[in-house]
Amino acid sequence: MMNLTLERAKELNKDMVTQRACGLIRRKSKKFVVILLLAAMALLLSACGANSKESETAGESSSASGSSEIAEISSPAEATESESESENSENQENQENQENPAPRVDALKYSMILHLDTEAERLSELVTMTIQNNTKDSVREIVIRNMAPGALAYAKQNYGDEENDTLTSIVNVVYRGTAPKETVPGSAAAGQALEYRLAEDETVIIVKLDEPLAPGEESAVTIDMATDIPKRQDRFAVQENEMGKHFALSFCFPYLADNRSVNAKAFMAEGAVRKILIDNIAWDTAPFFDDGESRSTDLADYEVTMVVPDTYTIVAVGQTLEETGDQTEAPGEKRFSITAHGMRDFAIVASDYMEKESFVAEGVTVNNYYLRGGNDTEAYNTLVPIITEDSLRLFQEKLGPYPYKELDIVECLFGFAFGGMEYPELVMVNGTDFFDGMGAEMGAQGLVQALSHEIAHQWFYASLGNDEYREGWLDEGFTSYMEREVFGLADSKTNTVLRAMDPSVLSFEEIKADRSEYMSFFKEQWPHLYLNLSPEEYEGDREYAEGEYEGGFLFLLELREIWGEARFDDFLKAYYEAYAGQIATTKDVVALIRRMDTDQKAEPLLQYYIRE
């Protein structure tokens, strides 16, 4: 994701401070779609402020808790208090987890039946999760995440739409039954109704199973729910203009919370922020985080049916086909089927003024979904294939093959907020400048940076996953390096066309000179800047993106400088090849660096950037 808060952007535009940090900023600009950090004598700029969060509790009291034992650590302070109790146990578990990933309850497949009411701006969902217990103990309770209440609460609080009483409602949760094809959201799904309770943070749903799920056993849990869709410029939102409506649907589909089997004493000693322990399984309860993401999920399959008005086009993660023949839709509606295999996340965009053009880039089928009626659509559609071709070529040369067969690029109108958002095989990219007719000079650099950044996320996040809330630098830092160094400083058609469109774009020499000054300024601001912290653990006036994007980028830049390009490139490729299709941690990266750091040049760098 590339983002910038509206308040921060207004501040930047008002002050007109130095605009050359890291070669990212246009000298003549009114809108910024990238996060900023400024050189000496400037304000230290970043994406979004990390608001202090209230510590969540394990949940409201309820008879549904049964006999399961629940413990929780929801703040760094609690972690510190228990840290010294079991240091040896913690170290032993950490070593075991690094060698053998902890067993967990896995979500193998999500089967969804969705209905989008475009008039009411409401999404009805019937989501069946096929789960498997890969731990050594029977499982009596599970945790499901539904981020929609968090997104709706944030939108209402920050965008002041008091008339729009948005809400998410759960109709039912059932177990050991599958939702048949003809079942529709809002009706009683087949199976045993289950007791569930919401935590204080209503994105956390604790479900009591009707009978324990034995080790190795598979079963299904279905959640029947509906959610309103907020009106804003965002990745979960609806926007309306004279052309029609545009729905971005993500962070609104319920999923099994990330989890791992742990030793209870080691869990308390570890002090894992925003996790709850139910019996011997630690479940992730990271809150909805609008400035970034809270995702940490393994790969799963998706089979989705979606009903929308017959004037709408949809695009989703995976393969989307319009169904034909006798269906049960009401007049004026149509049905789409979506299949996706081995994906880390899911998203859909639906619009009644979206068009599609396809092309092939570096052997990959690319579908460009653009918005009809834009003032400068021709310039947008000229740039997208050029940026995509160069991105896929350069990133495959550096990391290895693109991990999917297709790539969907979806134009969205994010306005002043951010440049884009990544999902497996699909990226949302901000086309506001082009749609509004601001001109190629205004929009070209933002589109180049945002689209190359989101394409790089197909390697770092979509394929090679990480905990985006606690270790967001692992995808944003590596992606920023790919965007700024591998793509941004390449002898490519994109960079030639960009400078022809916008003469204010810095030369490669200027970018490199500015980055040296920028790095010095960065170090002066922070005696250390630990990358592997959650937003709740930030120190001083640190804000989101100062570590995740900027710190992660500078860490990799410095590592390349002290190692040399050859060893660093070997490290990049080795890291991706080792963890593609898995979830990596900061410990994994540090271990690989130390194995390759035969002359121990990297140790001071690790001490500055990594909390161990």
C-alpha positions as CSV (number, residue, x, y, z in Angstrom):
1,M,0.0,0.0,0.0
2,M,1.1,3.5,-0.7
3,N,-0.6,6.1,1.5
4,L,-0.6,9.6,2.9
5,T,-3.2,11.1,5.3
6,L,-5.3,14.0,4.1
7,E,-4.2,16.0,7.1
8,R,-0.6,15.4,6.5
9,A,-0.9,16.1,2.7
10,K,-2.6,19.4,3.4
11,E,0.3,20.2,5.8
12,L,2.8,19.4,3.2
13,N,1.1,21.5,0.5
14,K,0.8,24.4,2.8
15,D,4.4,24.5,4.0
16,M,5.9,23.7,0.5
17,V,9.0,22.3,2.2
18,T,11.8,20.6,0.5
19,Q,10.3,18.1,-2.0
20,R,13.3,16.0,-3.0
21,A,13.6,13.4,-0.4
22,C,14.5,10.0,-1.8
23,G,13.8,11.1,-5.3
24,L,10.1,10.6,-4.7
25,I,8.7,14.1,-4.7
26,R,7.7,16.2,-7.7
27,R,9.1,19.8,-7.6
28,K,5.8,21.1,-8.9
29,S,3.0,19.3,-7.3
30,K,-0.4,19.8,-5.7
31,K,-1.2,16.2,-4.9
32,F,1.1,13.6,-3.4
33,V,0.2,9.9,-3.6
34,V,3.3,8.6,-1.8
35,I,4.6,8.7,1.7
36,L,7.3,11.3,2.3
37,L,10.4,11.8,4.4
38,L,12.2,15.1,3.9
39,A,15.9,16.0,3.8
40,A,17.8,18.2,6.4
41,M,16.0,21.4,7.5
42,A,12.7,19.9,6.6
43,L,10.0,18.2,8.6
44,L,10.3,14.5,8.9
45,L,7.4,13.3,6.8
46,S,5.6,10.1,6.8
47,A,2.4,8.4,5.9
48,C,-0.1,8.0,8.6
49,G,-0.1,8.8,12.3
50,A,-0.1,5.8,14.6
51,N,-2.8,6.5,17.1
52,S,-2.4,4.9,20.5
53,K,-4.8,2.0,20.8
54,E,-6.8,1.0,23.8
55,S,-5.9,-2.4,25.1
56,E,-8.5,-4.9,24.1
57,T,-9.9,-7.5,26.4
58,A,-10.5,-11.2,25.7
59,G,-14.2,-10.5,25.1
60,E,-17.5,-9.9,26.8
61,S,-18.5,-12.4,29.4
62,S,-20.6,-15.1,28.0
63,S,-21.7,-18.6,28.8
64,A,-20.2,-19.6,25.4
65,S,-16.7,-19.7,26.8
66,G,-17.2,-23.2,28.0
67,S,-14.3,-24.7,29.8
68,S,-11.6,-23.3,27.5
69,E,-8.9,-21.3,29.2
70,I,-8.3,-17.9,27.7
71,A,-5.3,-15.7,28.4
72,E,-4.5,-12.5,26.6
73,I,-1.6,-10.0,26.2
74,S,-3.0,-6.8,24.7
75,S,-0.3,-4.2,25.4
76,P,3.5,-4.0,25.5
77,A,3.4,-3.2,29.2
78,E,1.8,-6.5,30.1
79,A,4.5,-8.2,28.0
80,T,7.3,-6.5,29.9
81,E,5.9,-7.6,33.2
82,S,5.9,-11.3,32.3
83,E,9.1,-11.3,30.2
84,S,11.5,-12.4,32.9
85,E,9.4,-15.3,34.1
86,S,10.3,-17.8,31.5
87,E,13.2,-16.6,29.4
88,N,14.7,-20.1,28.9
89,S,11.4,-21.5,27.8
90,E,10.9,-18.6,25.4
91,N,14.3,-19.0,23.8
92,Q,13.8,-22.7,23.4
93,E,10.4,-22.2,21.7
94,N,11.8,-19.5,19.4
95,Q,14.5,-21.9,18.3
96,E,12.0,-24.7,17.7
97,N,9.6,-22.4,15.8
98,Q,12.4,-21.3,13.5
99,E,13.4,-24.8,12.7
100,N,9.8,-26.2,12.5
101,P,6.9,-23.9,12.1
102,A,4.4,-24.3,14.9
103,P,1.3,-26.5,14.1
104,R,-1.9,-24.6,13.7
105,V,-5.5,-24.7,12.8
106,D,-5.6,-24.1,9.0
107,A,-8.2,-22.6,6.8
108,L,-8.0,-24.8,3.6
109,K,-10.8,-23.2,1.6
110,Y,-13.3,-20.4,1.7
111,S,-16.6,-20.9,-0.1
112,M,-18.6,-17.7,-0.4
113,I,-22.1,-16.7,-1.7
114,L,-22.2,-12.9,-2.0
115,H,-25.0,-10.5,-2.9
116,L,-24.2,-6.8,-3.5
117,D,-27.2,-4.5,-3.0
118,T,-25.9,-1.4,-4.9
119,E,-28.9,0.7,-3.9
120,A,-28.7,0.0,-0.2
121,E,-24.9,-0.2,-0.5
122,R,-24.8,-3.4,1.5
123,L,-23.0,-6.7,1.1
124,S,-24.6,-9.9,2.2
125,E,-22.2,-12.8,2.8
126,L,-22.5,-16.6,3.4
127,V,-18.9,-17.7,4.0
128,T,-18.0,-21.3,4.7
129,M,-14.5,-22.1,6.0
130,T,-13.1,-25.5,5.6
131,I,-10.7,-25.9,8.5
132,Q,-8.3,-28.6,9.6
133,N,-6.8,-29.1,13.0
134,N,-3.0,-29.6,12.6
135,T,-2.2,-29.3,16.2
136,K,-1.7,-32.2,18.6
137,D,-4.7,-31.3,20.8
138,S,-8.4,-31.2,20.2
139,V,-9.8,-27.7,19.5
140,R,-12.9,-26.5,21.3
141,E,-13.0,-22.8,20.3
142,I,-11.7,-20.9,17.2
143,V,-11.3,-17.2,16.4
144,I,-12.8,-15.7,13.3
145,R,-11.8,-12.2,12.2
146,N,-14.3,-9.8,10.5
147,M,-12.6,-6.4,9.9
148,A,-15.7,-4.7,8.6
149,P,-16.8,-3.3,12.0
150,G,-13.4,-1.8,12.5
151,A,-13.5,-0.2,9.0
152,L,-17.0,1.1,9.5
153,A,-16.2,2.6,12.9
154,Y,-13.1,4.3,11.6
155,A,-15.0,5.8,8.6
156,K,-17.8,7.1,10.8
157,Q,-15.5,8.6,13.3
158,N,-13.1,10.2,10.8
159,Y,-15.5,11.1,8.0
160,G,-18.4,12.4,10.1
161,D,-21.2,10.8,8.1
162,E,-23.6,10.7,11.0
163,E,-26.6,10.1,8.8
164,N,-25.1,6.9,7.5
165,D,-25.7,4.5,10.4
166,T,-23.4,1.9,9.0
167,L,-23.2,-1.5,10.7
168,T,-22.2,-5.1,10.4
169,S,-24.7,-7.8,11.5
170,I,-24.1,-11.5,12.0
171,V,-27.2,-13.6,11.3
172,N,-25.8,-17.0,12.3
173,V,-22.7,-19.2,12.8
174,V,-23.0,-22.9,12.1
175,Y,-20.7,-25.9,12.2
176,R,-20.1,-29.2,10.5
177,G,-22.4,-28.2,7.7
178,T,-21.8,-26.7,4.3
179,A,-23.8,-24.0,2.6
180,P,-25.5,-25.4,-0.4
181,K,-25.3,-23.5,-3.7
182,E,-29.0,-22.5,-3.6
183,T,-28.7,-21.1,0.0
184,V,-28.7,-17.3,0.0
185,P,-27.1,-14.9,2.6
186,G,-29.6,-14.0,5.3
187,S,-31.2,-17.4,5.5
188,A,-30.4,-20.2,7.9
189,A,-27.4,-22.1,6.7
190,A,-27.4,-25.8,7.0
191,G,-25.7,-27.2,10.1
192,Q,-25.5,-27.0,13.9
193,A,-26.0,-23.4,15.2
194,L,-23.0,-22.4,17.3
195,E,-22.6,-20.1,20.3
196,Y,-20.3,-17.2,19.6
197,R,-19.3,-13.9,21.3
198,L,-17.7,-10.7,20.2
199,A,-14.6,-9.4,21.9
200,E,-14.6,-5.7,23.0
201,D,-12.9,-5.2,19.6
202,E,-15.9,-6.5,17.5
203,T,-13.6,-7.6,14.7
204,V,-12.8,-10.6,16.9
205,I,-15.4,-13.4,17.0
206,I,-14.8,-16.3,19.4
207,V,-16.8,-19.3,18.3
208,K,-17.5,-22.3,20.5
209,L,-17.6,-25.6,18.5
210,D,-20.5,-27.9,19.3
211,E,-17.9,-30.7,19.8
212,P,-14.1,-30.7,19.8
213,L,-12.3,-30.8,16.5
214,A,-9.8,-33.7,16.9
215,P,-6.2,-33.5,15.7
216,G,-6.0,-34.1,11.9
217,E,-9.8,-33.7,11.5
218,E,-11.4,-31.4,8.9
219,S,-14.7,-29.7,9.2
220,A,-16.6,-26.5,8.1
221,V,-17.8,-23.4,9.9
222,T,-20.2,-21.0,8.1
223,I,-20.8,-17.4,9.0
224,D,-23.9,-15.7,7.7
225,M,-23.6,-11.9,7.8
226,A,-24.1,-8.6,6.1
227,T,-22.2,-5.3,6.2
228,D,-22.8,-1.8,5.1
229,I,-20.2,-0.3,2.8
230,P,-18.7,3.1,3.9
231,K,-18.7,6.1,1.6
232,R,-15.1,7.2,1.3
233,Q,-12.0,7.0,-1.0
234,D,-10.6,3.7,0.2
235,R,-10.0,0.0,-0.4
236,F,-13.3,-0.9,1.4
237,A,-15.7,1.7,0.2
238,V,-18.3,2.9,-2.3
239,Q,-18.0,6.0,-4.4
240,E,-20.5,7.6,-6.6
241,N,-20.2,10.3,-9.3
242,E,-22.0,11.3,-12.5
243,M,-20.8,8.1,-14.2
244,G,-22.1,5.6,-11.7
245,K,-20.9,3.7,-8.6
246,H,-17.7,2.0,-7.8
247,F,-17.3,-0.5,-5.0
248,A,-14.0,-1.6,-3.6
249,L,-14.6,-4.7,-1.4
250,S,-11.8,-5.9,0.8
251,F,-11.2,-6.2,4.5
252,C,-14.9,-7.2,4.7
253,F,-14.8,-11.0,4.2
254,P,-14.6,-13.0,7.5
255,Y,-11.6,-15.4,7.8
256,L,-10.0,-17.7,10.3
257,A,-7.6,-15.8,12.5
258,D,-3.9,-16.5,12.2
259,N,-2.9,-18.9,15.0
260,R,-0.2,-21.2,16.2
261,S,0.2,-23.9,18.9
262,V,2.2,-22.6,21.8
263,N,3.4,-23.5,25.3
264,A,1.4,-21.3,27.7
265,K,4.3,-20.2,29.8
266,A,6.3,-19.4,26.7
267,F,3.4,-17.4,25.3
268,M,3.2,-15.2,28.4
269,A,6.9,-14.7,28.4
270,E,7.0,-13.8,24.8
271,G,4.5,-11.0,25.3
272,A,2.9,-11.2,21.9
273,V,0.9,-8.0,21.6
274,R,-2.7,-8.4,20.5
275,K,-3.0,-12.1,20.8
276,I,-5.2,-14.3,22.9
277,L,-4.4,-17.8,24.2
278,I,-7.3,-20.3,24.1
279,D,-6.1,-23.5,25.6
280,N,-2.7,-24.0,23.9
281,I,-3.4,-22.0,20.7
282,A,-2.4,-18.3,20.3
283,W,-4.9,-16.5,18.1
284,D,-4.1,-13.2,16.4
285,T,-6.4,-10.2,17.4
286,A,-4.5,-7.3,15.8
287,P,-7.0,-4.5,15.4
288,F,-8.3,-3.0,12.2
289,F,-5.5,-0.5,11.2
290,D,-6.5,2.0,8.6
291,D,-3.0,3.5,8.1
292,G,-1.7,0.0,7.1
293,E,-2.8,-3.6,7.3
294,S,-3.5,-6.2,10.0
295,R,-3.2,-9.2,7.7
296,S,-1.2,-12.4,8.5
297,T,-2.8,-15.3,6.7
298,D,-1.7,-18.5,5.0
299,L,-2.6,-19.6,1.5
300,A,-6.1,-20.9,0.9
301,D,-8.5,-21.7,-2.0
302,Y,-11.6,-19.6,-2.8
303,E,-14.8,-20.6,-4.5
304,V,-17.1,-17.6,-4.7
305,T,-20.5,-16.8,-6.3
306,M,-21.5,-13.2,-6.5
307,V,-24.8,-11.6,-7.6
308,V,-24.8,-8.0,-8.8
309,P,-27.0,-5.8,-11.0
310,D,-26.7,-6.8,-14.7
311,T,-25.1,-3.4,-15.5
312,Y,-22.1,-4.1,-13.3
313,T,-18.7,-5.5,-14.2
314,I,-16.6,-7.2,-11.5
315,V,-13.0,-8.2,-11.1
316,A,-11.7,-10.3,-8.2
317,V,-8.7,-12.2,-7.0
318,G,-8.6,-15.3,-9.1
319,Q,-10.5,-16.2,-12.3
320,T,-13.9,-14.5,-12.8
321,L,-16.6,-15.8,-15.1
322,E,-20.1,-14.7,-15.8
323,E,-22.5,-17.6,-15.3
324,T,-25.2,-18.3,-18.0
325,G,-28.2,-20.5,-18.1
326,D,-31.1,-20.8,-15.6
327,Q,-30.2,-19.0,-12.3
328,T,-32.2,-17.8,-9.3
329,E,-31.4,-14.1,-9.6
330,A,-34.1,-11.5,-9.6
331,P,-34.8,-9.6,-12.8
332,G,-32.0,-7.2,-13.5
333,E,-29.3,-9.2,-11.8
334,K,-26.5,-11.5,-12.9
335,R,-24.2,-14.1,-11.3
336,F,-20.4,-14.4,-11.4
337,S,-18.3,-17.4,-10.3
338,I,-14.8,-16.8,-9.0
339,T,-12.2,-19.4,-8.3
340,A,-8.8,-18.8,-6.8
341,H,-6.2,-21.3,-5.6
342,G,-3.4,-20.8,-3.1
343,M,-4.2,-17.1,-2.4
344,R,-3.3,-15.2,0.7
345,D,-6.2,-12.8,0.6
346,F,-9.3,-11.9,-1.3
347,A,-10.8,-8.8,-2.8
348,I,-13.5,-7.7,-5.4
349,V,-14.1,-4.5,-7.3
350,A,-17.5,-3.9,-8.8
351,S,-18.6,-1.0,-10.9
352,D,-21.1,0.0,-13.5
353,Y,-18.7,2.2,-15.4
354,M,-15.6,0.0,-15.5
355,E,-14.1,-1.2,-18.8
356,K,-11.4,-3.8,-19.6
357,E,-8.4,-4.0,-21.9
358,S,-6.0,-6.9,-21.9
359,F,-2.4,-7.3,-23.0
360,V,0.5,-9.6,-22.5
361,A,3.6,-8.4,-20.6
362,E,6.6,-10.7,-20.1
363,G,4.4,-13.7,-20.7
364,V,1.8,-12.6,-18.1
365,T,-1.8,-11.9,-19.2
366,V,-2.6,-8.4,-17.8
367,N,-6.1,-7.1,-17.5
368,N,-6.4,-3.3,-17.3
369,Y,-9.7,-2.3,-15.7
370,Y,-10.1,1.4,-16.2
371,L,-13.0,3.8,-15.5
372,R,-15.1,5.0,-18.4
373,G,-15.6,8.8,-18.7
374,G,-12.3,10.0,-17.3
375,N,-10.9,13.3,-18.6
376,D,-7.4,11.8,-19.4
377,T,-8.1,8.1,-19.9
378,E,-5.9,7.9,-22.9
379,A,-2.8,9.0,-21.0
380,Y,-3.6,6.6,-18.2
381,N,-4.1,3.6,-20.6
382,T,-0.9,4.6,-22.4
383,L,1.2,4.5,-19.2
384,V,-0.2,1.3,-17.6
385,P,1.2,-1.2,-20.1
386,I,4.6,0.5,-20.1
387,I,4.9,0.5,-16.3
388,T,3.6,-3.1,-16.1
389,E,6.0,-4.4,-18.7
390,D,9.0,-2.8,-17.1
391,S,8.0,-3.8,-13.6
392,L,7.5,-7.5,-14.5
393,R,10.7,-7.6,-16.5
394,L,12.9,-6.0,-13.8
395,F,11.4,-7.8,-10.8
396,Q,11.5,-11.2,-12.5
397,E,15.2,-10.6,-13.3
398,K,15.9,-9.8,-9.7
399,L,13.7,-12.2,-7.8
400,G,12.4,-15.0,-10.1
401,P,9.2,-15.7,-12.0
402,Y,6.0,-13.7,-11.4
403,P,4.0,-16.1,-9.1
404,Y,0.7,-16.0,-10.9
405,K,-0.7,-16.5,-14.4
406,E,-2.5,-13.2,-14.6
407,L,-2.4,-9.7,-13.2
408,D,-5.5,-7.5,-12.8
409,I,-4.9,-3.7,-12.5
410,V,-7.9,-1.9,-11.3
411,E,-8.3,1.9,-11.5
412,C,-9.8,3.4,-8.4
413,L,-10.4,7.0,-7.3
414,F,-8.5,7.2,-4.0
415,G,-8.2,11.0,-4.2
416,F,-5.6,12.5,-1.9
417,A,-5.2,9.5,0.3
418,F,-2.8,6.9,-1.2
419,G,-1.5,5.5,-4.4
420,G,-2.6,1.9,-4.4
421,M,-3.4,-1.3,-2.6
422,E,-2.1,-4.8,-3.2
423,Y,-3.8,-8.2,-3.3
424,P,-2.7,-11.5,-4.8
425,E,-2.9,-11.3,-8.6
426,L,-4.8,-8.0,-8.3
427,V,-3.8,-4.4,-7.5
428,M,-5.9,-1.3,-7.0
429,V,-4.2,1.9,-8.3
430,N,-5.2,5.5,-7.9
431,G,-6.2,7.1,-11.2
432,T,-7.8,10.3,-9.7
433,D,-5.5,12.7,-11.4
434,F,-6.2,11.2,-14.8
435,F,-9.9,10.8,-14.2
436,D,-10.3,14.4,-13.0
437,G,-8.2,15.7,-15.9
438,M,-5.3,17.1,-13.9
439,G,-3.0,16.2,-16.8
440,A,-0.1,13.8,-17.4
441,E,2.4,16.0,-15.6
442,M,0.4,16.0,-12.5
443,G,-0.5,12.3,-12.5
444,A,2.3,10.4,-14.3
445,Q,4.9,10.2,-11.5
446,G,2.3,9.1,-8.9
447,L,1.0,6.4,-11.2
448,V,4.5,5.1,-12.0
449,Q,5.5,4.9,-8.4
450,A,2.2,3.4,-7.2
451,L,1.8,0.8,-9.9
452,S,5.4,-0.4,-9.7
453,H,5.1,-0.6,-5.9
454,E,1.9,-2.6,-5.9
455,I,3.3,-5.0,-8.6
456,A,6.3,-5.6,-6.4
457,H,4.0,-6.7,-3.7
458,Q,3.1,-9.7,-5.8
459,W,6.4,-11.1,-4.6
460,F,6.6,-9.5,-1.1
461,Y,3.3,-10.0,0.7
462,A,1.2,-12.0,-1.9
463,S,3.7,-14.8,-2.4
464,L,6.1,-14.3,0.5
465,G,3.8,-13.4,3.4
466,N,4.4,-11.8,6.7
467,D,2.7,-10.3,9.7
468,E,1.8,-6.9,8.4
469,Y,0.8,-5.4,11.7
470,R,3.8,-6.3,13.8
471,E,6.4,-6.6,11.0
472,G,5.1,-4.5,8.2
473,W,8.6,-3.6,7.0
474,L,9.0,-7.1,5.6
475,D,6.6,-6.4,2.8
476,E,6.7,-2.6,2.6
477,G,10.4,-2.2,3.1
478,F,11.3,-4.8,0.5
479,T,8.6,-3.5,-1.9
480,S,9.9,0.1,-1.5
481,Y,13.4,-1.1,-2.4
482,M,12.1,-2.8,-5.5
483,E,10.1,0.2,-6.5
484,R,12.7,2.9,-5.8
485,E,16.0,1.1,-6.7
486,V,15.3,-1.8,-9.0
487,F,12.6,-0.1,-11.0
488,G,13.1,3.6,-10.2
489,L,16.7,3.8,-11.3
490,A,16.5,1.4,-14.2
491,D,17.2,2.3,-17.8
492,S,13.7,1.6,-18.9
493,K,11.0,2.9,-21.3
494,T,9.0,4.0,-18.3
495,N,11.7,6.3,-17.0
496,T,12.2,7.7,-20.5
497,V,8.5,8.4,-21.0
498,L,8.0,9.7,-17.5
499,R,10.7,12.4,-17.9
500,A,9.3,13.4,-21.3
501,M,5.9,13.9,-19.7
502,D,7.1,15.6,-16.5
503,P,10.4,17.5,-16.8
504,S,10.4,18.2,-13.0
505,V,11.2,14.5,-12.3
506,L,14.6,14.2,-10.7
507,S,17.5,12.7,-12.6
508,F,19.1,9.5,-11.4
509,E,22.1,11.5,-10.2
510,E,19.9,13.9,-8.2
511,I,18.0,11.0,-6.6
512,K,21.2,9.3,-5.5
513,A,22.6,12.5,-4.1
514,D,19.5,13.3,-2.2
515,R,19.3,9.8,-0.7
516,S,22.7,10.2,0.9
517,E,21.6,13.4,2.6
518,Y,18.3,11.8,3.5
519,M,19.9,8.9,5.1
520,S,22.1,11.1,7.3
521,F,19.0,13.2,8.4
522,F,17.2,10.0,9.2
523,K,19.9,8.8,11.5
524,E,20.1,12.1,13.2
525,Q,16.4,11.9,14.0
526,W,16.5,8.5,15.6
527,P,19.1,6.9,17.9
528,H,17.7,3.6,16.7
529,L,14.6,2.8,14.6
530,Y,13.5,-0.7,15.3
531,L,11.6,-2.1,12.2
532,N,9.9,-5.1,13.9
533,L,7.5,-3.2,16.1
534,S,3.7,-3.0,16.0
535,P,2.2,0.5,15.9
536,E,1.3,0.2,19.5
537,E,5.0,-0.1,20.4
538,Y,6.3,3.0,18.7
539,E,8.5,5.2,20.8
540,G,8.4,9.0,21.0
541,D,6.7,10.7,18.0
542,R,7.3,7.9,15.6
543,E,4.5,7.4,13.1
544,Y,3.5,4.6,10.8
545,A,5.6,4.3,7.6
546,E,8.8,5.9,9.2
547,G,9.9,2.3,9.9
548,E,7.8,0.2,7.7
549,Y,8.5,2.0,4.4
550,E,11.4,4.4,5.0
551,G,13.3,2.5,7.6
552,G,12.9,-0.8,5.8
553,F,14.0,0.8,2.5
554,L,17.1,2.4,4.1
555,F,18.0,-0.8,5.9
556,L,18.2,-2.6,2.6
557,L,20.0,0.2,1.0
558,E,22.6,0.3,3.7
559,L,23.0,-3.5,3.6
560,R,23.7,-3.3,-0.2
561,E,26.3,-0.6,0.4
562,I,28.3,-2.5,3.0
563,W,28.0,-5.8,1.2
564,G,28.2,-4.8,-2.4
565,E,25.6,-5.4,-5.1
566,A,26.5,-9.0,-5.9
567,R,26.1,-10.4,-2.4
568,F,23.0,-8.3,-1.7
569,D,21.3,-9.5,-4.9
570,D,22.1,-13.1,-3.8
571,F,20.5,-12.3,-0.5
572,L,17.3,-11.0,-2.1
573,K,16.9,-14.0,-4.3
574,A,17.8,-16.5,-1.6
575,Y,15.3,-14.9,0.8
576,Y,12.4,-15.0,-1.7
577,E,13.2,-18.5,-2.9
578,A,13.4,-19.8,0.7
579,Y,10.1,-18.4,1.9
580,A,7.9,-18.0,-1.2
581,G,4.4,-19.4,-0.4
582,Q,5.1,-19.2,3.3
583,I,5.1,-16.5,6.1
584,A,8.5,-15.1,7.0
585,T,9.5,-13.3,10.1
586,T,12.2,-10.7,11.0
587,K,14.1,-13.6,12.7
588,D,14.2,-15.4,9.4
589,V,15.7,-12.4,7.6
590,V,18.2,-11.8,10.4
591,A,19.3,-15.4,10.4
592,L,19.8,-15.4,6.6
593,I,21.8,-12.1,6.8
594,R,24.1,-13.5,9.5
595,R,24.7,-16.7,7.5
596,M,25.7,-14.6,4.5
597,D,27.6,-11.9,6.6
598,T,30.8,-13.8,6.6
599,D,32.9,-10.7,7.4
600,Q,30.4,-9.4,10.1
601,K,29.9,-6.1,8.4
602,A,26.1,-6.1,8.9
603,E,26.1,-6.5,12.7
604,P,26.0,-2.7,13.5
605,L,23.2,-2.3,11.0
606,L,21.2,-5.1,12.7
607,Q,21.7,-3.5,16.1
608,Y,20.3,-0.2,14.8
609,Y,17.3,-1.5,13.0
610,I,16.3,-4.8,14.6
611,R,14.9,-5.3,18.1
612,E,16.1,-8.7,19.4
